[in-house]
């Protein structure tokens, strides 16, 4: 591995390690959400018929048991519902509720401000575009490996 490649890897790990606690804190303070719960609500946004647990899991990096736990907490708080899929009784469909939409509204401004301040802001526009391209390529590779 080249020095630049190793530097990129280490920088990615450090940025992630430093940024995630800030995100977790902001989501908790503004909306009493975990990052995983925020991911579930984002996945459900714009899906009026809901998503199965498998469909939600495809958009997230969390174990199946971890996802079930987070969805259980969201159901308990009234931010989403979970019901038997009418097309397949073995599956459950999760839907966003009004309270879930409000939770997303509660955290949106603070979350975007945090991302702008700590992730986008410190980099030049050309760097942000390069980061986006690189991460998209890596993500596509990893998705293909999962398939």
Secondary structure, 3 states (H helix, E strand, C coil): CCHHHHHHHHHHHHHHHHHHHHHHHHHHHHHCCCHHHHHHHHHHCCCCCCEEHHHHHHCCCCCHHHHHHHHHHHHHCCCEEEEEECCEEEEEEEEECHHHHHHHHHHHHHHHHHHHHHHHCCCCHHHHHHHHHHHHHHHHHHHHHHC
